C-alpha cells in the first residue's frame, strides 16, 4: 500500500474516524478542521477530495495531520458511480490519488481511497435493483484492478448494514438464498469496510451490535478490517437512525458498547461518525441520561398459536385432537380455514370448546388468486359466511376475526405485471377491511412476507408492508427463519415491520415454519425439531421487547407441528 502507517495501526488503538464533506476545509493547513478533530479525539479523517485544489495544499494539510497523529483518507463518491458507463469519475479520482501519492513524501500521502457510492438511493434501485447491483460490482472491479496496477493503494468503502439482504445477482436473500450476499462480496474484495450501522443505540434487536453481527463474522473470515459507522445528522421522521439531539454522552456510550461487544473480533478496527460538522453540534453539556433500572424479567408473549389448514379436521370429528394438542402446547390462538360448503353447525361445537379452553379462533381463507380484482367475490363470500354464522350462533360460538392468506407473489403475474397485481391486491385488502367492518366488530388480519417492505405500492407513497399494516387490525409476519438472533434471524427480519407497526399503533404476530422447505437450510425448523424451535421462540420476547407491536408467535402449521421431530 502506498500511504502512511495509521496511528491506530501503529499503537494498536481503535480507529476513531469522521467524514469531512467540505473539501475546502483543507486550506490554510486545515487548522480549523484539525482543531475540531482533536476536540473529538479523532485519529482518522475521510476527507472529500477536490482535484482542483493544488497538490501543495494537500501536502501541507496531510503533513500537519500526520504530525498530530491523524491519518487522512481520500473520500469521494456519487450514486451515479454505480451506473453502467458512469465509472469514469471514480477511476479518475483513483488515478489522481495514486499520482499524488507517488509525487509526495510518505508523511504527506493519503492513507487510502475511500469510496461512498450509494447507487441504492437512485429511483432505479427501487424499480429493479439487479442491473444497478451488477453495474456497481463491475465498476468496483475496475477501480480495484486499477488500484492494484497502480501499486496497491488501499480501497475502502462505505456499506449500509442492510445490503446483506441483497445478493450479487441483485435479488434479495429471501428470494435467492444460495447466492452470495452483496455485503459479503464487498467484504471479500475491498481492503476495509465502514459499515453504516445507523441506529441510535447499541443493544436490542434493532441495535447496532445485532444488525452487523453477520458482517463481522464474514470480515473475520476474510481478514478484512471493519469500522462501525454511526450518524449524527438530523433525520426527521427517522430519528432512530441518528444521535442528533441525543447528546454526546449517548453517542459515546453506544460506541463503547460496540467496541466491547466486538473486541474479540479480529476484523473490528474502530468507529466512524457521520459527519464531523454534525458531530460538533451535539450538546456536550446535555444532562446525562438517568441510570437504566434493572430490567424486569421479560414476560412471555400474549399469543401462541397455529394454523389449521384442513377444514375437515374440525368438521369431521369436532377437532378433539386439535384441542388436545392445543392444551398440551399451551396454544391460545387458532386460524381455522373454513369450508364454506359446510353448514354452520359444523363449527359451533369446536369454537365453543376452544373458547372454553382459552383459545381465540379466527376464520381463515385465501389463495394467491384472491390478490386479483376478478376474484374479489371469493373474499366477499368468506366475509358473508362468517358474518351470517356469527349472527346465528351463540356468543361463545362466534369467530373473533377473519384471516386471509393470499400471497399473490407466487403467481406468474408477479414477474409479468407486478404493478397491476400489487395494485389489485392492495385494493382487495382495502375492500376486505371495509366490507368486514360493515355491521361487525370482526378483527381483520392477513399473512405477510417480511421481504415485502422493499416493494413500493404503485401510485402510493408507502410500501406494500406499510399499507397492509396500516389497513388491517393486525398482521402475521412470515418470518421463516430458524434462528432468533443474528442479522438474518427472526428478530432482525421483522424489525422494520415492528417499527412501522409501532408508529401506526398496530399489532403484529411472528410466524415461523415447521414444514419441510427446500429453499434454504435457514428457513424451517423441520430438521431441527420442536425443542429447538421452542428454544429460539423463547428468545424473541427479549429480542423484541422494544416493540409494543409484538404480540406473540405462530407456528406454521398444526399438521407439521404435531408430527415434528422432538
JOCORZI-V251408 format. One record per run of one state. SS is the DSSP state (@ for helix, = for strand, . for the rest). FROM is the first residue (numbers start at 1). LEN is the number of residues. Records with the same first field share a line. If there is no record, write none. Layout:
BEGIN
SS=FROM-LEN / FROM-LEN
END
This chain:
BEGIN
.=1-6 / 11-4 / 21-2 / 27-1 / 40-4 / 49-6 / 68-3 / 77-2 / 83-5 / 104-2 / 109-3 / 116-3 / 122-1 / 128-1 / 150-5 / 168-4 / 176-5 / 190-2 / 197-11 / 212-1 / 223-2 / 232-7 / 242-5 / 262-6 / 275-1 / 280-23 / 309-3 / 316-4 / 329-4 / 338-7 / 357-3 / 366-2 / 372-1 / 393-2 / 398-3 / 405-3 / 411-2 / 417-1 / 438-5 / 455-1 / 457-6 / 472-2 / 479-11 / 494-1 / 505-2 / 514-10 / 525-5 / 544-6 / 557-1 / 562-5
@=7-4 / 23-4 / 28-12 / 55-13 / 79-4 / 88-16 / 106-3 / 119-3 / 123-5 / 129-21 / 161-5 / 173-3 / 182-8 / 208-4 / 213-10 / 239-3 / 247-15 / 276-4 / 312-4 / 320-9 / 345-12 / 368-4 / 373-20 / 395-3 / 408-3 / 413-4 / 418-20 / 450-5 / 464-8 / 490-4 / 495-10 / 530-14 / 558-4
==15-6 / 44-5 / 71-6 / 112-4 / 155-6 / 166-2 / 172-1 / 181-1 / 192-5 / 225-7 / 268-7 / 303-6 / 333-5 / 360-6 / 401-4 / 443-7 / 456-1 / 463-1 / 474-5 / 507-7 / 524-1 / 550-7
END
